[in-house]
């Protein structure tokens, strides 16, 4: 923040950990939040190292971190956001589940699904993935 306005700038992993810890502490104290979507999980030219999420998860073991981007090791400490609506991803990547059998994703499907993908999405939820959608407004309405 500069003069009360958000500012996008390159950061390093230590700074990212500190900012996440501060924001989580504030939101937990003020509103009792336990779900945290972490947008733009990258620093200067690369994604955050998984140790960022490891440190934050250790500091706040009672919250779910939902990073926008992912690496396989992110699944050890968080539930990465996978987009059905943008990329037609229907479940946690197989590779992540091979390494971390209890791994799960948050699947963004704000407008529901297509009939040909329904069984795959239902299976994903039955295997621990979380279906995420917006309430009351469709993707098409947001674009208008």
C-alpha positions, 0 to 999 in steps of 0.5 A: 500500500502506498498512501492507502492505495494497493500497489503491485510490485515484485516481492520475495518469498520472505515478504510474501510469507509475512504479508500472508501471515498478517492478512490471515491474522487480521481476517481471522481476528476480525471475521473468523475467516478460515478459507483464504484464496491466495491470488497471484502466487508469484514473485519476480518471474517465478511462482512462490516456493512451496516453503511459503505455503508450508510456513503459513500453514504451520503458523495457521494450521486451522485455515485452508490456503487456496493458491491460484497457481500450483506446483506439486508440492503446494498440495502438501500445504494447501488446496490449489484452485483449479478452474473448470470454467477456464481450463476444464480441469475436473479434478486434482492432478493425478501426479499430485495424488500419487505424491500426496494421496490425501491431496485435494483441489478447490474446483472453480465451476461458477456456472455448473458443469456440462453433461459430459463432465458431470460424472468426472466432477462428481467423482472428484468431489467424492474423492475430496475435491471441493466444488467452488461456485459464485452465488447469484451471478453467472459468468455471462452476467459478470461479463456484461 
